[in-house]
Amino acid sequence: MDPLGQFRLTTGLGPLGASVNFTNSNEAMLAAAAIIVILFVFGLRAGALVPGRTQALVEILYEFVHKMCIDTIGEEGKKFFPLVFTLFAFILLGNLIGLFPYFFAFTSHIAVTLTLALFVFVFSTGVGFYTHGFRFFLFFVPKGVPVWLLPLLVPIEIISYLARPVSLSVRLFANMTAGHVMWEVFAGFMLLLTAGLGIFGVVASIIPLGLNVALVALELLVACLQAYVFAILTCLYLHDAVHMH
Amino acid sequence: MDPAQTALLARDIGAGLATIGVAGAGVGIGNLFGSFVSAVGRNPAARDTMFRDVLLGFALTEAVALYALVIALVILFA
């Protein structure tokens, strides 16, 4: 039993892909991006006043993220909506593609999530300095605190600010990895039961199988929830950068 | 017992100990949903607006449990 073997990278797209190290992770990323674009082109082509099913799906996604941006960041959120929506859709599709058997969840690699999280971190810090100049350093000085406490609090604020990309990336990566490992472990129980107990083991395997079915529902929730959490934390960081509190 | 075996044993025990942190997340998630249920009992109309914050809190709390899992995996495989 090798629970982590499912995350191993292999080369995709035949010999051409092998020559440029095009991995199955890259395949899943391309698929996620393509699905989003096709869904939007297909859904918005009609532009009907009374939307059909695809158009309704696209509009619900759009309005959900748009409302989240405005509610969290404020009026300035409109400027950042394209970024937040891209991140949300990419991560959501990546999580959902990974749920299918024989497909690859690229969000279960720390390299991918850390890249996304570092981009958000650098971008929101950049927005902070662009909006406030060097006064952005005042962000690390909490208001309404006695002066003698500041030497203690400012380093804590700076450390917690620097920990943001770590927690943002580990949260997504660990959630996806843990879910897929759990599936593999319960599937391994079925093999162990069948190998160890014979015909009785085959009947008893219904229990881990049932648990795996229930886990699919949980993972579906987690896949959507983690994309939402990543997007709303991006919004919160941008709110901090724009409003400084 | 030879040192190599002792090291393997210590590694496995360490990975087991690392998962104790999950208890904290269990308390946190129970607390979160307990508060949510009692809040909805007082004001059922606010259920939908509260539930969004609860989901966010749930994801943040669950992540803490997964940090423990990551540490256990690092001990076992890294």
Interface residues (C-beta under 8 A of the other chain):
Chain A: L4 S167 V170 R171 A174 N175 T177 A178 L225 Q226 Y228 V229 I232
Chain B: L55 L56 F58 A59 L60 E62 A63 L66 Y67 L69 V70 L73 F77
